[in-house]
Amino acid sequence: MTTATNWDTFSTALGDIEVIRDRNQLEKLSKDYYHFSPVLQKQLADKVADIVVRPQSEAEVLQVAQVCVERQLPVTLRGAGTGNYGQCIPLAGGVVLDLSRLNQVKWVKPGMACVEAGAKLAAIDKVTRASGWELRMYPSTYRTATIGGFIGGGSGGIGSITYGQLRDRGNLNAVRVVTLEDQPRVLTLRGDDVQKVLHAYGTNGIITELEIPLGPAYAWAEVIVVFDDFMHAARFGQALGEADGLVKKLISIQAWPIPSYFQSLKPYLPTGKHAALLMVAEPSLELFEALVKAWGAEITYRKLAAEAGKGTAIAEFTWNHTTLHARSVDPGFTYLQTLFPYDPELTLVEHMLNQFGDEALMHLEFFRVEGKVIAAALQLVRYTSEARLNEIIRYHEAKGAFIANPHTYILEDGGRKTVDLDQVNFKAEVDPYGLLNPGKMRGWLERFN
Ligand SMILES: Cc1cc2nc3c(=O)[nH]c(=O)nc-3n(C[C@H](O)[C@H](O)[C@H](O)COP(=O)(O)OP(=O)(O)OC[C@H]3O[C@@H](n4cnc5c(N)ncnc54)[C@H](O)[C@@H]3O)c2cc1C
């Protein structure tokens, strides 16, 4: 599709819009954190765009869309490229459309903000916190990731213990989307219609602008609590999650030796102890400490919000940053993404802990699903072979755990498992030639079968 393209005339047709053709830059801007998976490493290492285009307004996005449709070019969207499953890697070459220059916060009202897709999450927060509001949730890549990429490829993170996941009704109000039709248009999706493009890997529309609900901003203290026994730490996490009066944003429970991979936190992570990495609202600290006492645990680290803003945030040791730190010490680690069924006793967590021991180190993140506190795990797996990895996955599934497989770039084979017909039909409407992120949406690939 792209071999016959003359990239000089393509660039000329874009006028003043920035294009990048330097080979090193192209390689860099064609990749994300797919290398966390040894399976994806093999499949995606050689995929590179022919050109990167960096518009800075919605009008420019429309112009790029027009030029790409006329030439029938594949277009893969990119925010900051921090996805983990090769979501923004161009399987068919062509254009990588980098949206990071669409980065304005357009307005903030009580409880709601309107932002451009390429705005970074931390940058949005900085603006909204000035009027007492903050993002309800963000990934641990908060400082670098864009809101468009989070909606396109993320699921939840810090804040999900209170607000659930991105896909939960109420966490995204509206989006503006540029289409790849013969005459590209800008559509606005509101209410439940936002689900058509949410977590669709940019396969069915270019999000240019979003209305995102906010939560009240708190001064967040960072705390580490340590435990002798992992299951005691895990059940403390569940209890803190269920303590509705205690305002918190993060409950991350890490089995030893994972804490030993966190170099800069070493003084607070005694050898052999399991750790809870937490964010608690300052007004809740006094009664939070009473909970810790009741559980017979020890606080080794406590940083108030004013101090927490300096240096590495505790959140940057949690969610998939845990995997990042572990892999920097031992690149032989890969990971799983597991949702355990609702069970305040955490019986299945305990079973998996005993079943896999040192082969799959337990790392829990608590979040809220339909009002219930659920343990998700991003276990660190000592990789030996793809067959063994699949065996571990199948074992979890057979026992009733849900695996959002991070070792596939196919949208539906990751966390969803089924084809979302609304998303496929929306793609048929707005991307009739299948130019957007080709090869990622199974429902589209199989639509005529
Ligand atoms: C260390 C680490 C920790 C992480 N922690 C978390 C976490 O806590 N929670 C979580 O959910 N994820 C997490 N992730 C995954 C990733 O960081 C998040 O999904 C992040 O929000 C992606 O943002 P991005 O701007 O980098 O998106 P990109 O990686 O650039 O893109 C992600 C997907 O969205 C699409 N996309 C980008 N922009 C648009 C747009 N404007 N319109 C439509 N589609 C678009 C892309 O094509 C791609 O398919 C983590 C990743 C790493 C490497």
The ligand as a MOL file (V3000), in Angstrom:
LIG
                    3D

  0  0  0     0  0            999 V3000
M  V30 BEGIN CTAB
M  V30 COUNTS 53 58 0 0 0
M  V30 BEGIN ATOM
M  V30 1 C 5.5970 1.9990 32.9990 0
M  V30 2 C 4.1790 1.9860 32.4970 0
M  V30 3 C 3.1280 2.1110 33.3930 0
M  V30 4 C 1.7920 2.1060 32.9450 0
M  V30 5 N 0.7740 2.2060 33.8460 0
M  V30 6 C -0.5150 2.1940 33.4010 0
M  V30 7 C -1.6040 2.3400 34.3060 0
M  V30 8 O -1.4220 2.5270 35.5070 0
M  V30 9 N -2.8530 2.2950 33.8080 0
M  V30 10 C -3.1090 2.1710 32.4570 0
M  V30 11 O -4.2800 2.1690 32.0460 0
M  V30 12 N -2.0940 2.0610 31.5830 0
M  V30 13 C -0.8210 2.0780 32.0110 0
M  V30 14 N 0.2050 1.9780 31.1220 0
M  V30 15 C -0.0790 1.9710 29.6870 0
M  V30 16 C -0.0420 3.4180 29.1080 0
M  V30 17 O 0.8270 4.2170 29.7620 0
M  V30 18 C -1.3380 4.1060 29.2240 0
M  V30 19 O -2.2940 3.4250 28.5120 0
M  V30 20 C -1.2360 5.5520 28.7110 0
M  V30 21 O -2.3560 6.1930 29.0990 0
M  V30 22 C -1.0450 5.6600 27.2100 0
M  V30 23 O -0.9400 7.0440 26.8660 0
M  V30 24 P -0.0450 7.4940 25.6400 0
M  V30 25 O -0.2810 8.9410 25.4190 0
M  V30 26 O 1.3510 7.0870 25.8350 0
M  V30 27 O -0.7300 6.6480 24.4780 0
M  V30 28 P -0.0600 5.8810 23.2500 0
M  V30 29 O 0.7400 4.7240 23.7420 0
M  V30 30 O 0.5980 6.8400 22.3680 0
M  V30 31 O -1.3880 5.3370 22.5520 0
M  V30 32 C -2.1960 4.3760 23.1630 0
M  V30 33 C -3.2890 3.9450 22.1710 0
M  V30 34 O -4.1950 5.0180 21.9840 0
M  V30 35 C -4.2520 5.3940 20.6110 0
M  V30 36 N -4.3610 6.8430 20.5740 0
M  V30 37 C -3.4210 7.7620 20.9310 0
M  V30 38 N -3.8960 8.9880 20.7570 0
M  V30 39 C -5.1660 8.8540 20.2740 0
M  V30 40 C -6.1700 9.7730 19.8680 0
M  V30 41 N -5.9720 11.0820 19.9270 0
M  V30 42 N -7.3510 9.2980 19.4040 0
M  V30 43 C -7.5800 7.9500 19.3660 0
M  V30 44 N -6.6680 7.0470 19.7230 0
M  V30 45 C -5.4740 7.4910 20.1700 0
M  V30 46 C -2.9750 4.8650 19.9830 0
M  V30 47 O -3.1390 4.5890 18.6050 0
M  V30 48 C -2.7580 3.6040 20.7700 0
M  V30 49 O -3.5270 2.5620 20.2220 0
M  V30 50 C 1.5280 1.9730 31.5600 0
M  V30 51 C 2.5990 1.8670 30.6630 0
M  V30 52 C 3.9120 1.8700 31.1190 0
M  V30 53 C 5.0180 1.7530 30.1170 0
M  V30 END ATOM
M  V30 BEGIN BOND
M  V30 1 1 1 2
M  V30 2 1 2 3
M  V30 3 2 2 52
M  V30 4 2 3 4
M  V30 5 1 4 5
M  V30 6 1 4 50
M  V30 7 2 5 6
M  V30 8 1 6 7
M  V30 9 1 6 13
M  V30 10 2 7 8
M  V30 11 1 7 9
M  V30 12 1 9 10
M  V30 13 2 10 11
M  V30 14 1 10 12
M  V30 15 2 12 13
M  V30 16 1 13 14
M  V30 17 1 14 15
M  V30 18 1 14 50
M  V30 19 1 15 16
M  V30 20 1 16 17
M  V30 21 1 16 18
M  V30 22 1 18 19
M  V30 23 1 18 20
M  V30 24 1 20 21
M  V30 25 1 20 22
M  V30 26 1 22 23
M  V30 27 1 23 24
M  V30 28 2 24 25
M  V30 29 1 24 26
M  V30 30 1 24 27
M  V30 31 1 27 28
M  V30 32 2 28 29
M  V30 33 1 28 30
M  V30 34 1 28 31
M  V30 35 1 31 32
M  V30 36 1 32 33
M  V30 37 1 33 34
M  V30 38 1 33 48
M  V30 39 1 34 35
M  V30 40 1 35 36
M  V30 41 1 35 46
M  V30 42 1 36 37
M  V30 43 1 36 45
M  V30 44 2 37 38
M  V30 45 1 38 39
M  V30 46 1 39 40
M  V30 47 2 39 45
M  V30 48 1 40 41
M  V30 49 2 40 42
M  V30 50 1 42 43
M  V30 51 2 43 44
M  V30 52 1 44 45
M  V30 53 1 46 47
M  V30 54 1 46 48
M  V30 55 1 48 49
M  V30 56 2 50 51
M  V30 57 1 51 52
M  V30 58 1 52 53
M  V30 END BOND
M  V30 END CTAB
M  END
